[in-house]
Amino acid sequence: MPTTHDWHLTGDLGEFLSRAADFLRSRPAQHTVHLTVTESLRARGGRVYGDAAPEFGVLEGPDGVRATFFRTPPHPLAVTSLTGEEAETLADALADAGRSLPGVNADHDTAAAFAAAWERRTGAKSAVHQRMRLYRLGELTAPGPVPPGRARVAGAADRDRLARWYGEFCAAVGESAARDPLEWADDRIERGDTMFWEEPGGTPVAMAGMSPKVAGQVRVVGVYTPAELRGRGYAGAVTTEVSHSALASGADEVLLFTDLANPTSNALYQRIGYRPVSDFTLHTFTG
């Protein structure tokens, strides 16, 4: 049985990756968030998601790494799959270290187990904030009919629109912005990994981006259409084009998350060719 002392806590990204990289890469789909966030921290610096230093942890057993977590304050804890006992020991380790948590994001069973353990240990109250589904692309299929217009890569002239739409996207999905919107836009322009669908007159009407390729996986992110333009096929068209670009980049797996409270987007992505992998839940803590 693991004990509290099996968890190694660190604020050093290099140390964390030296212990955990092989484990994270062993299941790139399930560990997609850990892989992409740590790659962003490595490439952009430790304060890319907030002013406070990130936190990491590794659970090691006789056969090697069993689980990991990271947190980029002020955002929730993100954890790989845990047993109930492992969730208890993590709650103990973090409480003993004096950590304060706003929530936990993990696969459905792990999130529930950790939330219950955190309640018992700290007296906090937990509530389900969001349920998400992770999808993997099978055979890419245009949802049809394709709306008039074309896809193009967002460039420097699109900076203000990208920043504005990023803020609107975060508000639409009920999340606080993980980045300063203009910094987010600058990164997207530099990497050339965000596309617009623009109508025949040249006005952008939807966007979608993709994460950097890590361990062979790429995740489609930031799919957004302004409210007054929805229902016209723009999101499906731009997501198809971004997915095609991810495949062309050599990705072994193309992934995306959806909010299970939005049946429209879940149905759309399945028409494009995405297939369910597993469900994730975000619990928030109060008190």
N, C-alpha and C positions, 0 to 999 in steps of 0.2 A: 504494500500500500504506500502511495506517495505521502510525504509529510510536508508541512509548511516549508521546511528547509530544502526541499527538492527544487523549489522555485528560485532561480537566480535572477535578481532584479538589477537592472543597469540603466544608466542614462546614456551609454556609449553605443552609438549605432554600429560602429565597426566591430565592437565586441559581440553585440547581439547577432550580427550577420555571420560572424565567424562560427558561432555556435549553431545558428538556426537556418542558415541559407539552404543547406541540402534538404532539410526537413520541409521547408516552405516550397522548394522546387519539386518535391516529390509528388505534390498534389496541386498543380498550378491553378486548376479551376477553383477548387475549394479555398485556396489561399490567395486568390487574386487580389483582394484588398490589401493584405499584408505585403505582397510582392510589389504592387504598384506604389503604395504609400512609402515603403522603405526605399524604393528606387528614387522617388521624388525627393525624399529627405537626403539621400546620398548625392543626388545631382544638384539640388537647389539649396541645401543647407537646412539645419535643424529647426529654424524658425519659419519655415515656409507655410505652416498651417496655423501659426499663432505665436504669441510672444513668449510663451513658456517653453521650457525644454521638453522634448519628447521623452517618454518613458517606455521601457521594454522589459520583457521577462521571458524566461525559458524554463520549461519543466523538463528535467532530464531524469531518466531512469536507467536501469541496467542495460537496456537495449538501445540507448540513445535518446534523442529528443522526442518527447511525447506530445508537447503542446507549446504554444507561444502566445504572447499578447503584446500589443503596443497601445500607446495612447499619445495623442497629440493634443494637449490641453488647449482650449477648453472642451474638446470634443470627447465623446464617450469612449470607453474601453472597447477595443476590438480583440476578440479571442478566437483562436482556432478551436476545434472540437475538443470537449472535455467530458469525462465521466462525471457522475455526481460527486464522487469523492475528490476528484481533481478540482472541481468547482469550489468545494469547501476549502481545500487547502489554498487555493488562490485568494479567496475572500479573506482567509486568515492572514496570508502573507501581505496583502495590500493594506488591510486594517492595521496590522502590526507595524507597518512602515508609515502609518499616518496618512495614507492617501485618501483623498476625497474624490468621489466619482459622481458624474452627472448621469451615467447610464452605462449600458453594455450592449454591444452589437455583435451577434454571433449566429451560428446556425440555430434553428428553432429550439432544439432540446438543450443545447449548451447555454443559450441566453436565459432560458427559464430556470435552469439549475443554478446558474451563477446569481441571478436576481434573487432567488429564494435564499441562497447562502448569504448574500450580502444583507438581506433583510434581517436574517437571524443574527448575524454578527454585529451589525451596526444599528439596527432599529429603524433604518430607512424604509420608506414605502416605495414599491416599484409599480409601474404601470406600463402596459404595452403601448408604445408610441407608433410603431410602424411595422408592418409585415411585408417582406420583400421576397421575390423569387429570382434565383440565379438561373439564367438560360445559357445554353451553348449552341452555337450555330451548327446546323447540319448542312443541308443543301440550300444554298442561297437562292431565293426565288423572289423576283420583283412582285410586289403585292398587286399591282395593276388595278385599274388603268393608271398609267403614270401621268401625273398632272403636267400641264404645259410648263416649260422652263428647263433648267439644267442645274447640275451641281457644280460648285467651284470651291476651291480652297480659300478660306478667309485670309486676308492679307492686312498689311499695316493700315490701309484706309478704312478698315472695318473695326478698328480698335474700340471706338466708343460704342458701337452697336453690340459687339461681343461682350463688353463689360456690362452693358445694360441688360442684355438678354441673360447673362449669367446670374445677375441679381434676381431677375424675374423668374428664372428657372428655379433657383433655390427657394424663393417664396412660394412658387407653385407646388413644390413637393414637400413643403413644410420643414425645410432645413435652414439653419443659419449658414451663411456663406463661409466655406472653409478657407477661402483666400480673399484678399483684397481684389475686387473685380477688375481693376485696371492691371494689376500684376498678373492675374489669371489670364486676361486677354493677351498681355505681352508674351507670356509663356506659350500660349496656343499659336500665336502668330510666328514666333521664333521656330517652333517645331513643325508648323504647317500641318497640324493634325486635326483641324476643325474645318468642316465644310458647311456651306450654306446651300440650300435650294433656293434659287432665285427665279422669279416669274419672267416671262419673255421680255418685259421692259427693263429687267436688270435689278429689280428690288428684291433683296433677300426676304424670304417668307418662313424659313425654318432653319435650324442648325442641328448638327450632331458632331461629336468629336470622338477621339479614341485615345486610350492611354498608351504610354510607351510600351513597346514589346519587352516583356520580362519572362524568362523561363518558357518562351514559346507562346505565351498567351497575351492577347490584347483585349481590352474591355471597351465596348462602346459606351460613351458617357455623354451627359449634357444634351440629350435629345429634347429639343424645345421648339414649339410653335406658339407665337403670340395668340392669346385667347380668341381674338377676332378673326384669325385665319385658320382655325382648326376645322377638321372635318373635310378637308379638301385633298387629302392624300400627300401633303407636303412632308410630314414626319416620316411616313413610310418610304417615300422616295429618297430623302436624304440619308435615312438609316441604311437603306440598301446600298447606296453609294459608299458610305463610310465602311460598311461591312466588307464590300468588295475591295476597298483600299487596304483594309486590315489583312485580308487574305493575300493580296498582291504583295504585301510587305513580308510575307513568309510566315505569318502566324500559324502555329499548329492548332490553336484554339481561339475562337472569337466568342467573347462572353458579353453579357449585359445583365443588369439588375432591373426589375420592374417593381413598382408598388402594387401589391396584391389588391389594394382598394380601387385600382383603376383597371376595370375589365377591358376597356377599349385598347389600352396599350398592350396588355397581355395578349389579346387576340391578334393585334397587328403583328407583334413580333413572331408569333407562331406562324402566321401566314408567310412571313419573310423566310422562315426556315429555322427559327430558334426553338430549341427543345428544353424542357425543364431539367435542371440538375438537382437543386435542393432549395429549401426555404430558409430564410434568415429572419430574425426578429430583433428590433431595437426596443429595449426597455429603458425607461427613464426613472431616475431615483429622486425622491424628495425627502426632506426631513433629516 
